[in-house]
Amino acid sequence: MIDGVRIKKLKKHCDDRGFFAELVRDDEKDILSRFGQASWSMSYPGVIKAFHYHEKQDDLWFFPSGNAQVVLFDLRKDSETHGETDVYYMGEENPIMLLIPKGIAHGYRVLGERPAVIIYFTTQSYNVESPDEKRIEWNDQRIGFDWNTKFR
């Protein structure tokens, strides 16, 4: 696992009405050090949204509906895991929260035949005048990730 990345398994409290689960709490300093903003996005089946990274903020991702293949690549030169790639499968089939520290390139591909919805929290609010968002092409050779499904 890339250094600094954290996973929080969600605990569902189920009864005859449905379920309830906490996503993030203000007393969980190991998962989100500071609240900056909460955002909501939807992507259609097969869409690849990759890659970008931040220099100042951490992201905390959650996919409440649909499923996604999430890819992380450690760009931090001073990290023990510099140059490593991690892959996570998130969404309805695996309801987890994924903390992505600053300096980690990240992106995802929507899996299946339904759109995927992502809700994410950041440690900084988005600044339109000076966005903390650096882009890398989805097929960048430095990362070299193969987005194709492996039929086994």
Helices and strands as residue ranges (DSSP letters): E 6-9, E 13-15, E 18-20, E 37-43, E 48-53, E 59-65, E 67-74, E 85-91, E 96-100, E 104-111, E 116-122, E 134-135
